[in-house]
Amino acid sequence: MAYGNFPPQMLPPGSPSDRVPSAPPGTIFVLGPEGGYAVPPRRYTLLFGRDREDVHVPVGVDDPTVSRRHGVFTCTATDGDWWLVNTGNLPIELPDGVLMLTGHKRLIESGYTPLVINSSKRRSHLVEVRVVDDEDDRNPRSTSGAETVDPETVYELSPQERLVLTALARRYLEGHDAFPLPLAWEDTARLVNASPYATKSWTYKSVANTVEDVRERLHRRGVRGLLRDEVGEPVGSTLSVNLIRELLKTATLSAQDLELLADKD
């Protein structure tokens, strides 16, 4: 059945993500484990998250590390584009491995886009999204009303370790680049020394040693890919990349940490 200028609609649980109803170009279909929602291109705000009473698409309703409102799709109706903003505590992982942190905003392209919320409880929650283009044709125990709890695998960092790692991961935390890389040791040291929260003068060597200490500590906790013999040669920036992604996935680092990098007056 073809829809005309139809209003927002509920989708039943189990609706196949690869066979959506005929709909105008720009229509967004968002599907979670309990069903989904479809909205044509118009001024609208579509919410997904743990609190099924307060969102359009419930996801992770029995996992308190998922935020009650974890993400928001918005369309301004001026151009028909749909934008996703992460409003939750945990990152949203995109198919290309990009991590959207709290406050990050991204345009959702036409076609199929799976979004994954990786819980610190070693669970993954899938939100399936499809935006129509011109060529397209039993419930678990709910904690949806409970307070969002911090992820259990958040790693402890000293204030100076947090400062160094925030500088190293600045490009990731800012969210401007689709495929960011860690800063070089010299640039990291320069950024740390410019912070009002630095308690000593940092060099590229002291920065590298601090990052290595954190890597080894997380390795002892069972995190893989943080040692040279685990990734093979050439190593390049792989160890730092793997460390940063682990800290971001567990919300140990967040975009709020960028406040540590404010320039000295």
Salt bridges, closest charged atoms under 4 A:
ASP18 OD1 - ARG19 NH1 3.98
GLU34 OE2 - ARG52 NH2 2.47
ASP54 OD2 - ARG69 NE 2.85
ASP62 OD1 - ARG123 NH2 2.99
ASP63 OD2 - HIS125 NE2 2.81
GLU93 OE2 - ARG245 NH2 3.37
GLU93 OE1 - LYS249 NZ 3.85
ASP96 OD2 - ARG106 NH2 3.52
GLU147 OE1 - ARG68 NH2 3.59
GLU152 OE2 - LYS121 NZ 2.96
GLU161 OE1 - ARG217 NH2 2.96
GLU174 OE2 - ARG170 NE 3.89
ASP187 OD1 - ARG190 NH1 2.62
GLU230 OE2 - HIS219 ND1 3.32
GLU230 OE2 - ARG224 NH1 2.96
GLU233 OE2 - ARG228 NH2 3.14
ASP257 OD2 - ARG162 NH1 3.15
